[in-house]
Amino acid sequence: MSVSLSQSFRWFARPLALVVAALLAVVVATGLLGFRYWQERKAVDLLLERGRQVLETLDRLRAIIGDVEAQRRGYLLTLDPQYLKAYGVSDDSVRRDAQALQALVAGDPLQSHRAEHLALTVAAKLREIDEIVKTVRTYSGPAALAMIRSLDEIRAQIDQMVDHERFLRVDQEKRAEALERRKAWLITTAVVIVAVLAGVALALARLEAIRRRKAIAENIVLHGDLLARDKKIRRLFDANIVGIIIWELDGRIIEANDAFLHMLGYDRDDLASGRVNRTDLTPPEWRHRDARTVEELKRIGTVQPFEKEYFRKDGSRVPVLLGGTMLEQNPNQGVSFVLDLTERKRAEEALRQSEERFRTLVQFSFDVYWETDAQHRFIHQEFAEDLSEAPAPGSEIGKTRWEVPYLEPDEEGWRKHRETLDAHLPFRDFELARPGPDGSKRYVSVSGLPVFDETGRFVGYRGVGRHITERRRAEEALRTMQAELAHANRVTTMGQLTASIAHEVNQPIAATVTNAQAALRWLGAQPPDLGEVRDSLRRIVEDGMRAGNVINGIRALINKVPPRKDRFDLNEAILEMVALTRSEMLKHDILLQTELAPGLQLVKGDRTQLQQVVLNLILNAIEAMGGIDEGTRELRINTDTDPAGRVLVTVRDSGPGLGLGDVERVFKAFYTTKDKGMGMGLAICRSMVEAHGGRMWASANEPQGAVFQFSLPLEQDESVQARQIRSNPAA
């Protein structure tokens, strides 16, 4: 019985502790809330009592004031001294109640102020009455009554204080009712919480009992599992899937299964006679490893699998994988699992020969073969024998591709490459630049495929690399030629705009002359009008700056300078090209409409190159519409931001348009739809747009004409633009 009670107490210990803690928390909370209720209730009761006393005092004071007024009138009308006796008593009562009222409302600033004012008023009235009473015999009764003002002012002040106190009393009664409701709510809540906790305690106790019963059942199951595991181990021992031996630390083998005996060519008689000993089975060069194994077993009780060799009975050797652990029952005995590695060694030799053949293939096809692990660190590299600038063997092992010193690509290029690697996707021709021994750039193109194990788990990459320094040098020479061709195209375009340029320059020059003449006239006036002279000089400066801006823009387009990367307003750059071509549009009766997106974000690139693109598209549209005789000649230039967040420029014309076959061919070099065209303008424009990380295309306009569009990345895509401007494509 005592055992049962002790066990029941243990079952209930934890739930009861929780319930007791909860009950204590409820008691403490209830006590705090009750104490707070008691304080608030006491304060409300005090306020109610004070209000009652104030109202009683005010009522008494009102009654006494009425008596004083009646006695004063009786005396003034009759001059009977009996009235003065009663008047003296009332006078003292008024003064006493006024002082008592001040004491009662001392805690209320407003009422205290009113009580003080009332006391002063009462004192003043009483003094006034005293004076009249002293001099009443010099006047007639009615005359004396007329000289004394009514006491209605005092009654009004008393009524005002009474109203205020009644208002406060209503509020205090509401607070008292609210406190009573809160008290009822607290009591109800406490009862509910106690009931809930009692139910929870009972439920927890039941759950604890269930858990205990489940634990006992699990222990029974575990004991059964242990017996079953022992049977499985014995079955494994007898199944001869892998060699198993039980040994002592001195090397004697106590028990071995048939798989181990068959592996070494021994039988049961050899085992029983003691001829099978671990020390004798181990070749001399492996005995130092066995000594370390024994020390490790003594220290931590287990040894990780390792490879070694055993002697067979015929003297030959067998490679094995061996792992073991000490037995808990006997600290001098242990068990080992022995796996025959003969077939694996044969497969490894075959694989080695296959790798030799593959290495020979790689030597003649690529400059480097590489492998990385799941964290993209190099674990293997093989360089071609004829590669003169190969790094030192092993210098890059354990590093990622971006941890080896590099010059290109930029951070954005590496970020995209790492996204590809982290997504375990194949990549091809990822180009990077390493510093050469002489400080020059050594370009390498890398390709790789992800490697997965038989379970589909990613284990790394395997790939090849090829040195492309010579190819990059040839590309650099090609870019130089393209820049020369683009410069020639700009110079040719400026030749076509000679009349427009002359008009744009002549306008500010003519305005400058006119303003100078006006300034001279104003100076010659009597007296000289210096204000007008100042305005004329200011306009001369503005016209001179406008002419200078036109010349600087033309010089920037014609000058042969390397590409620059600047942040600039594309809308402003387009308007400058519109200004250069305005005369050409007027000459061909072309209606220009521009819809430039307000607040367009800045782009980063070569302002001159992008202005050349816009200028080329405008001139092409003017030439296309110059050959039509009917219809409205309309040119529309729009800027906007496309859904991908890139700046989009659109040039629409109402010319003859493009055929379906010409939409893409117009961007090919030396292809033109014009009689005197070279076929290089649009090809150069597309190459410059693509060098800025954008793209350019053409389509048909409705109802007629052509639409040319190009998109550019915003300033935040700087790294992509920089990589493409340097013509460093990455796979």
C-alpha positions, 0 to 999 in steps of 0.5 A: 500500500505504501509503495502504491501511495509513493508511486501515486505521489510521484505521478502527481508531483509534477502536475501538482507543482504546476497547479500549486504555482498557478494557484499561488499566482492567482492568490497573489494576483487576487490579493494585489487586485483586492488591495487595489480595490480596497484602496480605491473603494476607501478613496471613493467612500471618503469623497462621498462623505466629504461631498455629503458634508459639503452639501449639508454645510451649503444647505445650512449656510443657505438657511442661515443667510435667509434668516440673516436677511429676514432679521435684517429686514425686521429690524430695519422696519421696526427698529426692534432690538429683539431682532438684533439678538437673533441677528448676532447669532446668525452672523456667527453661524454664517462666519463659522459655516463659511470657514467650515466650508473652506476646510471641507473643499480644500482638496478641490482647487475650483471649489476651494476658490469658490469657497474663499470667494464666498467667505469674502463676499459673506464677510463684506455683506456682514460688514455692510449690514453692521454699518447700516444697523449702526446708522439706521436711526438717521434714516427712515426704514424704507430708506435704509432698506433701499441702501442695503443690496440684496443677498442674492449674490451669496445665494447664487454662489452657494447654488453654484457650489451645490451644483458642482458638488452634486455633479461630483457626487454623481461621478463618485457614485458611478465610480463606486458602482464600477468598483462593485462590478469589478469586485464581482468580476474578480470574484467570478474570475478567481472562481473560474480560474480555480475550477479550471486549474483543478480540472487541469491538475486532474487532467495532468495527473491522468496524462502523467499516469498514461505517460508512466504506463506508456514508459513501462510498455516502451521499456518492455518493448525495448527489452524485447528489441534488445533481445531481437538485436542480439539475435540479429547480431548472432544471425549476422555473425552466422550469415557470413556476409562480412568477416567478424572476429572476437579477440583479446588485446594480446592478439588472440582470436577467441571466435571468428565466423566462417566468412573471416576464416574463408577470407584467410584460408583457415578452418575451425580446427586452426581457430581451435588450436590457436594458430589464428592470431592477429599479431601473426596474421599482420605483416611487419609493416602494419604492426605499428598501426596495430599498436596504435589501434590497441592504444586507441581502443584502450583510450576511447573504446572504439576505432574507426575503420581503416585499411590494412593487410592480413596474411593468408594461410598460403602466405599471400596477402589480402587487403581488408577494411577493419574496424572494431570496438571493445565489449562492455562486459569484458574490457580486455575483449573486443569485436571487429568487422573485417571486409575483404577489399580485393575486388575493390582494389581491382576496381581501383586499379581499373579506374586508375588506368581509365583516369590515365587514359582520360588524362591523356585525352584532356592533355590534348584537348584542354589546358586544365581539368578540375574538380570541386567539392559541394562548397565549390572548393578545388579538390583536384587540378590537372594542367597540360604539360605544355602549359607554361604559366600553370600555378604551383601544384596544390596552390589552389587546392582548398580554395574557391575559384573567386578566392584565387587572385583575379582581375576580372570579372567584377563583383556582379559577374561573380555573384551571377556565377555563384548563383549558377553554382548554388543552383547546381546548374551546368555552365559553359565558357565562364571567362575570367582573368588572372594576373600573369607572372609578368603582371599581364592579364591571363584569360581563362574560359571555364566550363563545368557540369554538376556531379551528383551521387547515386542518391541525387545529392550534390557533391561538386563540379567537374570541368575543364578550362582553356586559356583564351588570352590570344583570342581576347587580344584579337577581340580587343583589336576588333573592338578598336576597329569598331570604335574607329568605325563608330567614330567615322560614322559620327563624323559622316552624320555630322556632315549630314547635319551641316545646315542644322548645325549652322542654324543652331549656331547662327541663332545664338550668334544673331541674338548676341548681335541684336542684344549688343546693338540694343545695349549700345542704344540704351547706353547712348540714351540720355540718361543711359538706362543701365537696367536695360543695358544689364538685361541686354548683357545678361542675354548676350551671356546666355546666348554665348553659353548656348552657342558654346553648348552646341559647339561642345556637343558637336565636338563631343560627338566628333572627338575620338575619345575612349568610351566613358562611364558617366551617370547622366540624364537620358532625356536631356541627352535626347533633347540635345539631339532633337535640337541638332536635327530641328532644322532638318525636320522643319525642312522636311515638314516633319511633326515631332512629338516627344513624350519623355518620362518625367523623373526618369532614373539616371543611366550609366554609360558613354553619353556620346555613344548613346547620343550617336544611337539616338541621332542615327535613329532620328536621321534614319526616320527623317530620310525615310519620311522624306521620300513619301508624298502623301500623309502626315510626316510624324516622328515620335520619341518616347522614354519610359521604364519597362516592366523589367525596370530598364529604361526604354527608348522608342522612335516611331516614324510614319515612313514606308516602314520595314518588310517582315524580312528586314526587321532583323536584317537591318542590323546586319553590317553592310545591309541597307534599304537606302540608295546611298546607305553604307549599311553600317549605322544600325549595326554600329548602334546595336553593338553600342547598345549591347555594350551598355548591357541593353538590347535593340530591336525593330518592328512595324508601326501602325498604320504605317512606318517603323518603330526602333526601340532600345532598352538600357539598364539603370545606373544600379546595374553598373557591374553588368554594363561594365562587364559587357562594355569590356566585351567579357561575356560570361556563360 
